[in-house]
Structure formats: structure tokens, C-alpha cells
Amino acid sequence: MKVVFCIDDNPRYLMLLKVAVRSLRAVQGAATPCLCVYAGNSPEVLAALAGENIPLARYCPRLSPAVLPPQAQANIGCFLKLELALVPELAGDATALYCDADVLFYRALDALADLTPPYMGMAREYTAPFYHERERLAYDFRGKTYTVPLPFPIWTFSSGVVLFNLERLRRHDLIEHFLAFSVQNVHCIGNLDQSLLNYFFGKRITRLEDRWNRPPYQADALDTAHIVHFHGPKPWDLTSAWGRELRINHFEALRRVWLGYLRPEERALVESWG
């Protein structure tokens, strides 16, 4: 099973990616297959990926900056995950494990690699139920109009870690249907790429165990997490008022583990961001 990351030109997310890959190789083995999907042209990003020996897929997305609304631009790399079934470098892969760059691999992934969800698997995000002002969303595809009913409320699955059944998504143009839905509805959904997945696939999403996507602020994260997801404050964020309520439980302990994967000059840079 290949572990796939997607990034943009944000230098802080490039640093997150370096730690994610280093921790993946430390936990799962240096030969663990991984891939970074990238739509940009930054020489700094390309050099950093080459320096870390991270295989690269250069990809031109359908959900490009010209299509996405202004609120999506700051995290535009996250939208690349929605198109993994079309990335040529993954054409021979039946499944792939997508992870946001802000993860830390803490325990082995073997049990997850044995799973093949019908469409995709994601862990629950423990937030309040998400309500949408519309009862359904419509999209046009190849001369026909389709409607997608929205559940009320929707308990959101987190798109920070997604086990994709790429083979199934390619079958019967399902990925093409999904991208048509996404392009036509991205301006009227709430939680960006995560909402697009939740709304379109709905009950077809397989629930993964919490251990595969555990924020450090959860009380059991240190004991149970296999993939730690710095959902909320990043490891350098020690002072922001908005993140105060999430810098609890094991945030500091897992932050120290994350920092341990940095070289001295990288750590000095990261600490200057705090």
C-alpha cells in the first residue's frame, strides 16, 4: 500500500511533509512506498522533495486555483487528494492511503494495509453535527442532471487520513461523476474538500478505527494512536488564542516527538514560527 501526500507551495507544510515521511520510514521501514502529488513549480519544493528522496508526481488538477473559491486558496494542496484516482503515477495502484502533511506516524500501519474499503475509509471527526442549508445538491454530467441528497445532520468523517479504493473510484466513471459534482458545488459547501467527500459519498464511506487518525488533544492519543494528526494547532503553535483549548492532553508530548525528527537548523526555523 502506497502512502500518498499532497502539498502546495506553503513552506510550513513542506516542513510538515518532511517529518511525516521521516516518521513513516522510521515506523514502517525505509522501503515503505510513498508519493507526493504536487501541482506547483517551486524550485525550492522540488529540491526539498529530491533531498528527502520522496517520489514525486507532477499533476495538473481539475480543481485548480481558477475553479476554487477564495476561502480554499490557503489550503489548496488538500484538494489534490480528491483526484488521486486520476494521477498517472497511481494508475497501477488498487488502493492508496492518503495522509495530510500534518501527521506523525507513531505506530505500525500493517493492520490498515490489510483493509480494502468498498469506496474509501475515514475516521470520524469528533465535532458537533454539521448542518447544511440545502437538502440536496445537483450537478450535470454528460448531458444529464443528478441530485445528491444531504443527510441532516451529517456526522463528519475526517479527510486528513483517507484509505482510497482507487480501482473502485475509476470504475463506471465514478471519479468523473465526483469531480463534476465538486466543480459545480465547491462554492456552496462548508468544509471544503472534506465536505465534498462527505456529501457525495455519504453512507458509502467506511468508518476507520480512531487509531488511524488521532489528534494529540484526544485523551487516549498517546496510548492508541498509530497516525497522529495535528488537526488544529501545528507543532510550532504555542501561543495562539484560538488553539488554546486544543493544546491539551498529549499535544506537548507528541509535539516533542515531532520536533525530534527535525535537523538542528530546521528546528531553529520551526521555533521561530511559534
N, C-alpha and C positions, 0 to 999 in steps of 0.2 A: 504494500500500500504506500503510495507516494504522498508525502505531506506537502501541501501547497500553500504558499503565502502570496499576497498581493500588496504592492506598495505604490506610492506616488513619490513626489519629489520632496516630501517633508523630511528634513534631516533627522528629526527626532524619531520618526517612525523607522527610518533606516537603522538607527541605533537599536530600537526595539527588535527589529528583524535580526540583527547580528546576535543578540542574546537568545532569541527564540531558536535560531539554528544551532548555536553552540550548545544550548541546553538539550535540544533534541538529540544531537550527536553524542552528548555525554550520557544521556539516559538510555538511548535506544541503539547506540552504536554508530561509529564513524561512517559506515557504509549505508546508513539509512537513506533511501531515496527522497529527495526533496526538490522543489521547484519554486522559483519566484516569478510571478507573472507581473510584467511591468509595461506600461503604455507610454512612458516618457522617453526623453533623450538626454538626460543629465549625465555628463561625463563623470561627475562625482559618484552618482549612484552606480553607474556601470562599473567603475573602477572598484568601488567598495564590494560589490557582488563578486567580482572576479577575485578580489583579495581574500574573500571568505570562502572561495570555491563553492559558491551557490549557483547551481544551474539556472539559466535564465530563459524565459520565454518572452519575447517581444510581441506584444499583441495590440491590435487596433480595435478598441471596443465599440460595440453598437451604442452602449450607454456612455457616450463621450461627453466631454465638458459642454459641448454645444447643445446637448439634449437635456442635461441635468439641471435642476433648478439651483439658484444661488446658494441655498442652505446646504446643498450636497457638496459644494466645491471644496470645502475644508477637509473632507474625508473621502475624496473622490476615488482613491485606491480601493476602498472597500467594495465599490460596485463591480470591480473586475471579477469578484467571486461568482457573480450571477451568470457569467459567461464561460465558466471553466469547461463546460461540455463542448465548446467550440474552439478551444485553444489547440492548435495543431500538435503541440508537444504532449498533449494528453489524449490524443486520438486513440492510442493503443491501451489506455487505462480504463478498466471497467468501473473502478471506484477511485476516489481520492479523498483524503482528509484535508479540508481547508481549515486554516487557523489564522486569526488576526495576528498581526505582528506583535501585539502587546500580550503575548502568552509566555509562560515559563513552563517548560516540560519538567515535571517533578518526579514522576514515576513512569514505569514502562507502559507502552501502548499495545502490547500484544493482544489483549482481550478485545480491544477496539478494532484491531486489524482483522479479526475473525468475523466481524459483522458485515452484512450486506443489506442495508435497508431497502425497501421497495423503491423509494424515491430519494429520500435524504433523512438523516438523523441529526437531531439537535437537542440539547438540554434545555430545560425550562429556565426562563429568566424570572427570578422571583421579585417581580414588581407588581404594582396594582394592575387589575384588569384594564385593558386598553379598549376604549370605546371609539368608534368611528362614526362620523356624522352621516355617512351613507350606508344604505342597506345592501348595496351591490355596486360593483364596478364593471363597466363594459369595455370591450376592445374589439377592434376589427382586424381580421386576419384572412388574407386571400379571398376577399370579397364577401365574407360572412361576418356577422356580429355575434360575439359571445358575451355572456354575463357571468360574473363570479360573485356569488352571494357571500356576504361577510358575516361571520358569527358575532353575536353580541352577548356578553363581552368576549374578547379574544384574550386568552392567556398566552402571552408571547413566548415563543422559542427564541433563544439567543443565537444570532448568526455569527457570533465570534468563533465558534467551532462548529463545522458542518461536515458530516460524512456524506458525501455525494455519491449517488449511484449514477455515474456519468452515462453508462450504457443505456439505462432506462430513460434518462432525460433526452438522449439522442433519438430514441425510438419514436416513431409516429409524429415527428416534428414537435415533440413536447417542449423542447428548449426554444423553438421558434415561436410557439404559442406564448410561452412565458415572457420572452423578450418583447413581443408585440404588446402584451399586457403591461409590461414595465414601462416601455417608452411612452405609452399613451396615458399612464396613470401615475407616473412618478411625481407629477406636480400636485397631486391631491392626496398623498398618503402622509402618514405621520412620522414613522421612524425609519425613513429612507430605505436602504437595501433590506434591512431586517423585516420591515412591514411588507415589502413586495413579496418576499418568500413566504411569510406567514399568511398573507391574504390569498395568494394564488394557490398554494399547495394545501393550506389548511389542515384537514384531518389526514391528509396523505403523509404528513410529517411523522416520522418515528421518534419517539422520545428516547434520548440517550440518558444514561445514568448521570447524576450530578457530578460525579468524579471527573468526567471528561471536560468539564467547563466550570471551574470553581473559582469565583472571585476571592481574593485574600481576606475580604471583610466577613466572609461566612465563618461561623464559629468552628466548623469542622474542617476547614480548608487544609490545615497543616497535617491532619491525620488521614484525610481521604483523597485529596486532590491528586490526579495524575496530570492534568493540564490546569495550571493556574492562569486565570485570565484577569489582567489588571484592568478590569471593567470599572471605569471611574478614574480616580487619581492614578497617574502613572508613577513609576518608582521614584522619579525625581520630585514629585509634587508633595511637598511637606508643609506648605503654608496656605494654600488657597482656602478661602472660607467655604466655598461650595463643596469641597471634598472632605471637610472636617468629619462629617458623620460616617464616611466610608473608610477613613484611616483608622480602623479599629481591628480588634481581634488579631489576626496574623499578618496584617499589612506590613508592619515593620520587619517581622521575621522573614517574610518572603521577599520583601524589598532587599534585604541584606543578601539573600541567596542570589537574587537577580544581579545586584552590584558585583558579586563575586565572579561573574562571567566577563567583566569588563577589564580591559588593559588599563594601566595607570593613567595614561593620557585621556582615554575615553571616560574614565570615572571622573576625572577633574572637569571635563566638559559637561558631563551629566549633572554633577553637583552645582555647576554654575547656573543651571536651568531652574534650580529649586526656588 
